Amino acid sequence: MNGDQEVLWEEAVPLLKQGYHRTLRDTAYGQEAHGREVYPPRGQVFNAMRLTSFNTVKVVILGQDPYINKHLKHGPEAHGLSFSVRKGIPAPPSLQNIFSEIDRSVYSGRKKSVDTDLTRWALQGVLLLNATLTVRAGQSNSHARLGWQRVTDNIIETLSQKRNHLVFMLWGAFAQKKSALIDHARHLVLKTSHPSPLSAHRGFLGSGIFVTCNSYLVEHGITPIEW
């Protein structure tokens, strides 16, 4: 990672300071590619940290691993931000449900959320972090054992220890296991079912989670997110 914002991450997070993330990136696009494309494109692997500096994080939304598909016109769906796809690509089902919940709860049913590229959230302080940062094309969880979760767990732990009044959104059983890494006395942890079509109706839709998040931020003197 390069640039002033990323240096701050590398100063704050022990495994980033050691350069472990760069070793994993080289492995992911080298021997662990097994002849397939790897997503997101190599230069976008660390987009979550590149777009949201350590000291500007307000909200953490944790995904599992990048999208595995490529769009015919726009290329790989994944671009280094959890749940986000590149501009011009139709929203995948989970993102459609995220937008539906935002429109229902934040905007009283008016359709406001349309841009599938969530960079606008990242620039406001929403860390869109996948637990695993790379994946082989067409193979979900293919890099799950590569070592990325050591890095991303360390990021979550460090944010919990060194920042105050963050909102962690943990959607589904996988993300909720990360709850143990977070100091609940210092931060707000919001848990719901995953927004995928299989589970969105079991707690995500109708949760008001985005309203709750913004209310907490305002309560602690932090500018809320414009979802």
Backbone bond lengths (Angstrom), bond angles and torsions (degrees), N, CA, C in turn:
res aa  C-N    CA-C-N  psi(-1)  N-CA   C-N-CA  omega(-1)  CA-C   N-CA-C  phi
1 M - - - 1.463 - - 1.516 108.97 -
2 N 1.321 115.08 143.66 1.452 120.45 -179.33 1.517 109.66 -130.60
3 G 1.322 117.48 158.81 1.456 120.63 177.24 1.505 112.12 105.85
4 D 1.330 116.04 157.64 1.462 121.13 -173.90 1.523 112.61 -61.70
5 Q 1.343 117.34 -43.13 1.452 119.67 -178.12 1.529 110.41 -61.63
6 E 1.316 116.70 -42.90 1.457 120.15 -176.48 1.522 111.78 -71.84
7 V 1.322 117.64 -30.03 1.457 119.87 175.02 1.521 109.61 -60.17
8 L 1.319 117.05 -37.88 1.465 120.69 177.85 1.523 110.66 -61.18
9 W 1.321 117.44 -42.40 1.463 120.18 175.76 1.521 110.26 -60.94
10 E 1.306 116.14 -43.75 1.463 119.72 -177.07 1.527 111.87 -70.04
11 E 1.299 116.84 -26.58 1.460 119.58 175.25 1.524 111.13 -74.94
12 A 1.330 116.50 -32.95 1.464 120.78 -172.28 1.524 113.56 -86.67
13 V 1.320 117.36 -38.16 1.468 122.13 -170.07 1.527 109.67 -101.69
14 P 1.329 118.43 118.14 1.471 121.33 -173.78 1.524 115.08 -52.80
15 L 1.340 118.66 -47.97 1.460 119.59 -177.05 1.526 112.43 -68.69
16 L 1.330 116.86 -29.07 1.457 119.48 174.59 1.525 110.29 -71.28
17 K 1.311 116.09 -38.19 1.464 120.15 178.24 1.521 110.68 -61.72
18 Q 1.331 116.72 -33.44 1.468 121.34 179.02 1.532 112.45 -77.19
19 G 1.331 117.27 -11.83 1.458 120.62 -178.99 1.516 114.34 81.53
20 Y 1.340 116.82 14.26 1.463 121.06 -177.43 1.532 111.30 -60.80
21 H 1.326 117.30 -34.08 1.463 121.47 -178.52 1.529 111.28 -65.14
22 R 1.318 117.65 -34.62 1.462 120.42 179.38 1.535 110.73 -71.07
23 T 1.322 116.23 -37.19 1.467 120.19 175.79 1.525 110.71 -62.13
24 L 1.335 116.54 -43.96 1.464 120.53 178.95 1.521 111.42 -64.52
25 R 1.313 116.70 -40.21 1.469 119.87 178.36 1.526 110.45 -60.32
26 D 1.322 116.58 -45.70 1.460 119.98 -179.77 1.527 110.89 -62.70
27 T 1.319 117.10 -39.15 1.465 121.31 178.15 1.524 111.19 -66.50
28 A 1.324 116.32 -42.82 1.468 121.44 -177.45 1.520 111.93 -61.01
29 Y 1.322 117.25 -40.05 1.460 120.71 -177.47 1.526 112.05 -94.00
30 G 1.328 116.33 0.55 1.462 121.41 177.68 1.507 111.29 -109.12
31 Q 1.318 116.13 -105.95 1.465 120.24 -172.25 1.517 113.61 -66.61
32 E 1.342 118.21 -27.41 1.464 119.71 -178.00 1.526 113.18 -86.04
33 A 1.318 117.82 -1.33 1.466 120.26 177.45 1.525 110.69 -72.68
34 H 1.331 116.78 -29.76 1.472 121.85 179.80 1.523 112.21 50.97
35 G 1.329 115.65 41.10 1.456 120.46 175.64 1.517 115.51 79.87
36 R 1.316 118.03 -1.17 1.468 121.23 179.08 1.523 110.51 -101.81
37 E 1.335 114.41 162.08 1.454 118.70 169.42 1.526 108.78 -66.10
38 V 1.308 116.24 152.38 1.458 121.74 176.40 1.524 108.04 -120.11
39 Y 1.310 115.56 135.61 1.468 121.44 -178.83 1.523 110.16 -114.75
40 P 1.331 118.21 150.75 1.461 127.50 -6.33 1.529 110.54 -69.59
41 P 1.334 118.91 174.51 1.460 119.45 173.15 1.524 110.42 -51.15
42 R 1.314 116.27 145.10 1.464 121.91 -172.15 1.529 113.60 -49.25
43 G 1.312 117.04 -41.07 1.458 120.53 -177.18 1.523 114.60 -71.82
44 Q 1.341 116.78 -7.35 1.466 120.19 -177.26 1.532 113.01 -110.52
45 V 1.318 116.95 4.22 1.468 120.65 -175.44 1.528 111.91 -56.25
46 F 1.322 116.82 -40.75 1.465 120.72 -174.53 1.533 112.44 -102.21
47 N 1.338 116.99 25.62 1.459 120.34 -177.48 1.524 113.11 -57.86
48 A 1.326 118.05 -35.79 1.467 120.09 -177.69 1.528 110.42 -58.25
49 M 1.334 116.79 -43.96 1.464 121.06 179.33 1.518 111.99 -79.44
50 R 1.328 116.37 -29.55 1.454 119.88 179.88 1.530 111.11 -67.12
51 L 1.327 116.44 -37.67 1.470 121.03 -175.44 1.526 112.90 -88.89
52 T 1.329 117.11 -23.21 1.465 121.73 -178.41 1.522 108.24 -125.94
53 S 1.317 117.34 107.74 1.466 120.14 -177.68 1.524 110.20 -73.94
54 F 1.316 115.39 159.41 1.462 121.17 -175.40 1.525 111.96 -54.84
55 N 1.308 116.74 -44.11 1.464 119.72 -174.06 1.525 113.47 -84.02
56 T 1.352 118.16 -0.93 1.469 119.66 176.89 1.522 112.59 -108.57
57 V 1.335 118.18 -0.26 1.470 120.20 178.91 1.528 109.86 -62.34
58 K 1.331 115.87 130.96 1.458 122.59 173.37 1.529 111.01 -115.84
59 V 1.338 114.77 -36.50 1.464 122.12 -173.35 1.526 108.05 -135.47
60 V 1.327 116.82 141.65 1.458 121.82 173.83 1.530 107.99 -118.81
61 I 1.329 116.60 122.34 1.461 121.88 174.36 1.522 107.10 -113.75
62 L 1.323 115.75 116.14 1.469 121.12 -171.53 1.524 111.09 -100.18
63 G 1.328 115.15 123.87 1.457 121.42 172.10 1.514 109.98 -105.38
64 Q 1.333 116.82 -179.20 1.463 120.49 -176.85 1.525 111.87 -94.75
65 D 1.342 117.17 -63.67 1.459 119.69 174.28 1.528 109.00 -151.86
66 P 1.333 118.87 169.32 1.471 121.00 -173.29 1.529 113.02 -65.59
67 Y 1.331 114.76 160.36 1.461 120.74 172.74 1.525 109.45 -60.86
68 I 1.335 115.96 145.92 1.466 121.06 -172.29 1.526 113.41 -102.10
69 N 1.336 118.18 -1.32 1.459 121.10 -172.12 1.523 112.81 -106.00
70 K 1.328 114.77 162.27 1.461 122.15 175.90 1.525 108.66 -118.71
71 H 1.308 116.54 135.45 1.455 122.14 176.44 1.525 108.53 -86.42
72 L 1.317 116.96 137.53 1.461 120.24 -174.84 1.521 112.72 -56.87
73 K 1.316 117.14 -40.34 1.462 121.33 -174.78 1.518 112.32 -92.76
74 H 1.327 117.76 -39.03 1.463 121.03 -169.53 1.524 114.57 -105.22
75 G 1.325 117.66 -0.89 1.460 120.01 178.58 1.516 112.32 86.47
76 P 1.345 117.71 -159.88 1.472 120.86 -177.49 1.525 111.86 -56.45
77 E 1.341 115.08 140.88 1.464 118.76 176.29 1.526 110.79 -66.22
78 A 1.314 116.75 -40.44 1.463 121.95 -174.69 1.524 111.00 -72.46
79 H 1.331 115.28 139.52 1.469 119.17 175.31 1.528 111.53 -144.09
80 G 1.339 115.74 29.20 1.456 120.03 170.67 1.508 116.29 92.17
81 L 1.329 117.90 5.67 1.464 122.15 177.84 1.524 108.75 -123.98
82 S 1.326 117.95 127.59 1.462 120.53 -178.21 1.524 110.83 -59.94
83 F 1.315 115.27 137.44 1.464 125.93 177.37 1.527 113.75 70.17
84 S 1.302 119.14 -10.99 1.459 123.42 -177.48 1.525 110.48 -90.66
85 V 1.342 116.02 145.86 1.465 120.89 170.14 1.521 108.84 -126.06
86 R 1.309 115.52 158.26 1.455 120.51 -175.43 1.522 111.71 -61.24
87 K 1.310 114.72 152.38 1.464 121.30 -177.43 1.523 110.44 -56.79
88 G 1.326 115.91 137.09 1.453 121.97 179.27 1.510 114.13 94.40
89 I 1.341 117.11 -12.62 1.462 121.03 178.93 1.528 109.33 -91.15
90 P 1.318 119.21 131.39 1.467 120.75 179.15 1.520 111.75 -55.84
91 A 1.319 116.21 144.21 1.465 120.43 -179.09 1.521 110.87 -64.46
92 P 1.336 118.73 126.61 1.463 121.06 172.25 1.531 110.20 -62.63
93 P 1.334 117.65 163.51 1.469 120.66 -174.73 1.528 114.73 -54.00
94 S 1.334 118.52 -42.85 1.466 119.69 -179.47 1.521 111.08 -63.01
95 L 1.327 116.36 -41.58 1.470 119.94 179.69 1.527 110.56 -67.95
96 Q 1.323 117.42 -35.41 1.469 120.44 175.23 1.531 110.04 -58.80
97 N 1.327 116.50 -42.95 1.468 119.88 179.96 1.533 111.76 -69.55
98 I 1.323 116.77 -35.45 1.470 120.09 175.04 1.526 109.49 -60.31
99 F 1.321 116.41 -47.18 1.468 120.55 179.16 1.533 111.00 -63.48
100 S 1.328 116.54 -39.11 1.474 119.84 179.71 1.524 110.94 -61.24
101 E 1.339 117.13 -42.92 1.460 120.83 179.86 1.530 111.16 -68.00
102 I 1.305 117.27 -38.84 1.466 120.36 176.82 1.519 110.18 -63.68
103 D 1.333 116.62 -48.70 1.466 119.84 -178.69 1.524 111.17 -60.69
104 R 1.336 116.48 -41.02 1.462 120.43 -177.93 1.519 111.74 -67.79
105 S 1.337 116.54 -47.32 1.463 119.64 -169.69 1.524 113.74 -91.85
106 V 1.324 116.69 -37.79 1.461 120.08 -176.36 1.524 111.58 -87.53
107 Y 1.336 116.31 -38.69 1.463 120.31 -173.20 1.525 113.19 -113.57
108 S 1.339 115.93 20.52 1.469 121.75 173.68 1.521 113.22 53.29
109 G 1.306 115.97 38.37 1.456 120.25 174.60 1.511 114.93 92.16
110 R 1.324 118.11 -8.11 1.464 119.91 177.66 1.525 109.21 -78.35
111 K 1.320 116.97 139.78 1.462 121.03 -178.24 1.524 109.20 -78.76
112 K 1.317 116.46 108.66 1.460 121.75 -178.03 1.527 112.11 -117.09
113 S 1.325 117.14 -35.52 1.459 121.29 -173.21 1.530 109.44 -89.11
114 V 1.317 116.56 110.54 1.465 119.81 -176.89 1.524 113.25 -131.79
115 D 1.318 118.54 -30.62 1.462 121.77 -176.23 1.526 109.56 -76.86
116 T 1.321 116.62 115.97 1.470 120.81 -174.99 1.529 112.82 -72.29
117 D 1.321 117.75 -19.00 1.460 122.29 176.81 1.527 107.90 -81.62
118 L 1.332 116.22 112.54 1.465 121.02 -174.01 1.528 112.90 -89.80
119 T 1.326 116.34 20.64 1.461 119.91 176.04 1.524 110.83 -54.35
120 R 1.330 116.92 -34.58 1.478 120.34 -179.62 1.524 111.00 -60.44
121 W 1.330 118.08 -32.78 1.468 120.75 175.38 1.523 110.02 -71.59
122 A 1.329 116.03 -45.19 1.470 120.60 -177.86 1.523 110.87 -57.58
123 L 1.317 116.53 -39.90 1.469 120.54 -178.20 1.527 112.24 -71.47
124 Q 1.332 116.83 -15.01 1.471 121.18 176.42 1.532 112.46 -93.88
125 G 1.330 117.32 -3.54 1.455 119.72 179.21 1.509 115.21 109.37
126 V 1.324 117.49 17.19 1.471 121.23 176.37 1.529 108.13 -96.70
127 L 1.327 116.32 110.95 1.464 121.09 178.61 1.523 108.42 -82.14
128 L 1.319 115.81 108.65 1.464 122.31 -177.30 1.524 107.60 -95.75
129 L 1.327 114.93 86.34 1.458 122.49 -166.97 1.524 111.56 -108.26
130 N 1.327 116.62 120.17 1.459 120.29 168.75 1.519 109.41 -83.55
131 A 1.327 117.28 143.32 1.460 121.05 178.22 1.524 110.99 -64.24
132 T 1.331 116.29 -36.98 1.463 122.92 174.49 1.521 107.34 -115.42
133 L 1.313 117.63 129.29 1.467 120.35 -168.11 1.520 114.71 -93.73
134 T 1.336 118.32 -8.27 1.463 120.49 177.94 1.525 109.69 -137.93
135 V 1.340 114.60 163.71 1.465 120.53 179.26 1.526 108.23 -157.88
136 R 1.329 117.20 147.14 1.463 119.86 172.69 1.515 109.87 -76.25
137 A 1.315 116.64 143.34 1.463 121.99 -179.48 1.525 110.31 -52.84
138 G 1.331 114.98 128.22 1.454 120.43 174.82 1.510 116.06 77.75
139 Q 1.340 117.95 2.78 1.474 120.27 -174.86 1.533 110.05 -129.84
140 S 1.321 116.70 92.62 1.463 120.69 178.75 1.525 110.75 -58.50
141 N 1.315 115.57 142.35 1.473 123.24 176.35 1.526 113.50 61.45
142 S 1.334 118.08 17.74 1.463 120.68 -177.29 1.525 112.46 -68.10
143 H 1.339 118.14 -20.39 1.466 121.19 177.29 1.527 112.05 -112.63
144 A 1.326 115.76 19.08 1.468 120.11 -175.65 1.522 112.59 -62.99
145 R 1.332 116.72 -28.08 1.465 120.48 -177.85 1.532 112.89 -101.65
146 L 1.307 115.84 10.62 1.465 119.52 -175.49 1.522 112.58 -72.04
147 G 1.341 116.58 -28.10 1.459 120.07 -178.59 1.512 114.66 124.61
148 W 1.328 115.86 -1.54 1.473 119.40 -179.04 1.522 112.34 -60.37
149 Q 1.327 117.08 -34.02 1.464 118.29 -175.79 1.527 112.43 -68.25
150 R 1.315 117.06 -24.26 1.474 118.56 171.34 1.525 109.79 -60.51
151 V 1.333 115.30 -43.03 1.468 120.67 -179.14 1.522 111.14 -68.54
152 T 1.330 116.63 -50.47 1.459 119.31 -174.76 1.528 111.83 -70.70
153 D 1.328 117.48 -32.99 1.465 119.47 172.88 1.533 110.09 -63.01
154 N 1.314 116.26 -40.07 1.460 121.08 179.20 1.532 111.15 -65.28
155 I 1.333 115.96 -35.79 1.470 120.38 175.69 1.527 110.25 -63.61
156 I 1.344 116.47 -46.69 1.467 120.78 -179.69 1.524 110.68 -62.52
157 E 1.326 116.49 -46.61 1.469 120.93 179.63 1.529 111.37 -60.03
158 T 1.325 116.36 -42.74 1.462 120.24 -177.38 1.517 111.05 -68.26
159 L 1.318 117.15 -41.93 1.464 119.76 175.13 1.519 110.45 -59.13
160 S 1.322 116.08 -43.83 1.462 120.48 179.72 1.520 111.83 -60.68
161 Q 1.327 116.55 -39.83 1.458 121.29 -175.39 1.526 113.39 -79.85
162 K 1.330 117.13 -34.55 1.464 120.45 -169.75 1.520 115.01 -106.45
163 R 1.312 117.29 -9.25 1.459 121.56 178.59 1.524 109.41 -118.37
164 N 1.322 116.66 165.31 1.459 121.97 178.10 1.522 110.19 -127.31
165 H 1.323 115.47 151.59 1.462 122.85 171.52 1.528 113.36 56.97
166 L 1.327 116.01 44.88 1.457 120.74 171.34 1.527 109.06 -91.25
167 V 1.324 115.40 158.27 1.459 121.29 173.37 1.529 108.08 -110.82
168 F 1.334 116.26 121.88 1.461 122.14 176.64 1.525 108.10 -105.46
169 M 1.327 116.65 119.89 1.459 121.32 177.11 1.520 108.72 -100.32
170 L 1.330 116.00 115.72 1.460 122.40 -177.38 1.523 108.20 -115.82
171 W 1.326 115.41 106.68 1.461 121.96 -174.08 1.522 109.77 -107.21
172 G 1.314 116.71 115.22 1.458 121.23 177.78 1.515 112.86 89.60
173 A 1.329 115.64 167.28 1.466 122.00 -172.55 1.518 112.65 -61.87
174 F 1.326 117.28 -40.53 1.464 119.66 -178.47 1.526 110.78 -60.48
175 A 1.323 116.63 -51.90 1.465 120.30 -178.05 1.521 111.34 -64.80
176 Q 1.319 116.81 -36.10 1.463 119.78 -176.04 1.522 113.03 -67.09
177 K 1.334 117.08 -20.34 1.460 119.59 174.89 1.531 111.34 -64.55
178 K 1.333 116.76 -22.97 1.462 121.13 179.99 1.524 112.06 -76.69
179 S 1.309 117.18 -5.78 1.463 121.31 179.94 1.521 111.83 -56.82
180 A 1.331 116.50 -32.75 1.465 121.07 -178.44 1.520 112.95 -65.82
181 L 1.327 117.62 -17.27 1.460 122.00 -179.59 1.525 112.78 -84.22
182 I 1.330 116.58 -7.27 1.465 121.71 -168.61 1.522 111.04 -112.32
183 D 1.314 116.93 137.84 1.461 123.13 174.67 1.531 108.56 -81.71
184 H 1.322 115.78 103.81 1.466 120.28 -175.02 1.520 112.30 -70.51
185 A 1.296 118.35 -16.53 1.461 121.00 178.21 1.533 111.45 -76.96
186 R 1.332 116.55 -22.39 1.465 120.97 -177.17 1.515 112.95 -102.88
187 H 1.322 116.23 -17.22 1.461 120.08 -171.80 1.525 110.40 -137.21
188 L 1.323 115.90 162.92 1.459 121.69 174.65 1.522 108.80 -98.11
189 V 1.322 116.71 124.23 1.462 122.26 177.59 1.522 108.28 -110.56
190 L 1.325 116.12 117.53 1.459 121.70 -178.26 1.523 109.03 -110.04
191 K 1.332 116.07 120.44 1.463 121.83 -177.78 1.527 109.97 -115.03
192 T 1.327 115.00 133.43 1.462 120.59 171.22 1.528 107.60 -143.73
193 S 1.322 115.69 177.79 1.457 119.28 170.14 1.535 108.69 -66.47
194 H 1.321 115.27 167.29 1.460 120.30 178.92 1.533 109.53 -72.78
195 P 1.337 118.01 148.56 1.472 119.28 -179.55 1.521 114.72 -77.36
196 S 1.319 119.19 6.07 1.469 120.35 177.94 1.523 109.82 -65.23
197 P 1.339 117.70 155.46 1.473 120.39 -179.81 1.520 113.79 -55.34
198 L 1.336 117.64 -28.32 1.464 120.71 -178.46 1.522 113.10 -70.59
199 S 1.336 117.15 -24.32 1.466 118.64 -172.92 1.524 115.07 -134.32
200 A 1.321 117.94 -5.67 1.472 120.36 -174.85 1.520 112.59 -56.37
201 H 1.332 116.63 -34.79 1.471 120.06 -176.90 1.532 112.13 -81.36
202 R 1.318 117.66 0.90 1.463 120.55 178.89 1.525 112.47 -95.62
203 G 1.305 117.30 15.42 1.456 118.78 177.42 1.512 115.78 150.65
204 F 1.335 117.48 -26.89 1.464 118.50 -179.33 1.519 111.23 -71.34
205 L 1.339 116.20 -56.10 1.462 119.64 179.16 1.527 109.40 -68.68
206 G 1.305 115.57 126.98 1.463 120.70 -177.17 1.511 113.84 91.55
207 S 1.331 117.68 1.06 1.467 121.18 -176.87 1.523 113.64 -74.56
208 G 1.335 117.06 -25.36 1.462 119.85 -175.57 1.521 112.92 67.15
209 I 1.323 116.79 23.06 1.462 121.42 -171.21 1.526 113.22 -62.82
210 F 1.320 116.79 -33.62 1.462 119.71 -178.83 1.525 111.46 -75.04
211 V 1.314 116.86 -32.22 1.470 121.08 174.32 1.515 109.90 -69.30
212 T 1.332 116.86 -44.42 1.468 121.21 178.23 1.524 110.93 -59.44
213 C 1.315 116.08 -42.26 1.465 121.63 178.33 1.530 110.60 -58.26
214 N 1.319 116.60 -51.43 1.463 119.77 -177.30 1.520 112.06 -66.05
215 S 1.314 117.26 -35.93 1.470 120.24 177.88 1.521 110.78 -61.88
216 Y 1.324 116.57 -41.11 1.464 121.48 178.16 1.521 110.80 -64.12
217 L 1.320 116.70 -44.24 1.465 119.97 179.73 1.525 110.53 -60.96
218 V 1.316 116.84 -47.58 1.470 120.86 -179.69 1.525 110.65 -61.32
219 E 1.327 116.35 -41.33 1.461 121.82 179.34 1.531 111.70 -56.98
220 H 1.334 116.18 -30.57 1.469 120.75 -178.14 1.533 111.91 -104.97
221 G 1.331 115.96 21.03 1.455 120.41 173.53 1.511 114.59 71.73
222 I 1.326 116.60 26.72 1.475 121.97 -178.46 1.514 108.88 -111.46
223 T 1.326 116.48 135.50 1.458 120.74 179.63 1.529 110.32 -60.62
224 P 1.330 118.66 126.74 1.463 120.57 -177.84 1.528 111.78 -69.82
225 I 1.307 115.52 167.09 1.466 122.06 -179.48 1.527 109.00 -86.08
226 E 1.316 115.89 135.40 1.455 120.55 171.63 1.533 107.26 -89.43
227 W 1.318 115.01 96.06 1.470 120.32 -173.94 1.526 111.23 -72.16
